[in-house]
Amino acid sequence: MRSVEEYLRQAADFELLSRQSKHPALQKRFADLASCYRLLADERRRLIAEGVIADENDLPDPSGKSSSS
């Protein structure tokens, strides 16, 4: 499952691709994908705020390492 931050990073990557592309159709497609990833981030943020899903920052590290080390 992706985190809010991962969705936002992916959106930023697609925005950059959109700006760098010379082809109008690709510019639009990349911009649309960036928008979709921002929507996913917003939805995940909403679900976390409502308590429907756990905040990824509250979950234990799957590697077993403590975040305080």
C-alpha positions in Angstrom: 0.0 0.0 0.0 1.4 3.4 -0.9 1.7 6.3 1.5 0.4 9.8 1.0 4.0 10.9 0.4 4.6 8.3 -2.2 1.4 9.4 -4.1 2.6 13.0 -4.0 6.1 12.1 -5.2 4.6 10.2 -8.1 2.4 13.2 -8.9 5.4 15.5 -8.9 7.2 13.0 -11.2 4.4 13.1 -13.7 4.1 16.9 -13.5 7.8 17.1 -14.4 7.3 14.7 -17.3 4.4 16.8 -18.5 6.5 20.0 -18.5 9.4 18.3 -20.2 7.4 16.7 -23.0 7.3 18.3 -26.4 4.2 16.4 -27.4 0.8 18.0 -26.5 -0.9 14.6 -26.1 1.8 13.3 -23.7 1.8 16.6 -21.8 -2.0 16.2 -21.2 -1.7 12.5 -20.3 1.1 13.1 -17.8 -0.8 16.0 -16.3 -3.9 13.8 -16.0 -1.8 11.1 -14.3 -0.4 13.7 -11.9 -3.9 14.8 -11.1 -5.0 11.2 -10.4 -2.1 10.7 -8.0 -3.0 13.9 -6.1 -6.6 12.6 -5.8 -5.3 9.3 -4.5 -3.2 11.2 -1.9 -6.2 13.3 -0.9 -8.4 10.2 -0.5 -5.8 8.3 1.5 -5.3 11.4 3.7 -9.1 11.6 4.2 -9.4 7.9 5.1 -6.6 8.2 7.6 -8.2 11.3 9.2 -11.5 9.4 9.5 -9.8 6.4 11.1 -10.9 4.1 8.3 -7.2 3.1 7.7 -4.1 3.4 9.8 -1.7 6.2 9.2 1.5 4.7 7.7 3.5 6.6 10.2 1.8 4.8 13.1 2.6 1.3 11.7 5.6 -0.7 12.9 8.6 -0.8 10.6 8.4 -4.0 8.6 12.2 -4.5 9.0 11.8 -4.7 12.7 14.0 -1.7 13.3 12.9 0.9 15.8 12.4 4.4 14.4 14.2 5.8 17.5 17.5 4.0 16.7 
